[in-house]
């Protein structure tokens, strides 16, 4: 599956648009990570626990989006975007979306 954040694929022609596909996940903060983050706020530096949490959330949202594209019979997803939003205190949603298409090499 080809996945890009552009509207077109150089060297490929879009033959069919299958439609919008999306994947999301909602993740809650971990008490242990919160404690370490509080300490990091005192001395500065990367909050690695939160970085890992967001990396995993992006991966899962992307996998869910691609599964939906495969169900539609697409072989590529173009114009992919990620967004986040707070759902409740301590929890956030990561959302991936794009347009599922069928492409062929020119």
PyMOL commands that set and color helices and strands:
alter all, ss='L'
color gray80, all
select helices_A, chain A and resi 31-43+48-71
alter helices_A, ss='H'
color red, helices_A
select strands_A, chain A and resi 2-3+12-28+76-88+91-105
alter strands_A, ss='S'
color yellow, strands_A
deselect
rebuild
show_as cartoon
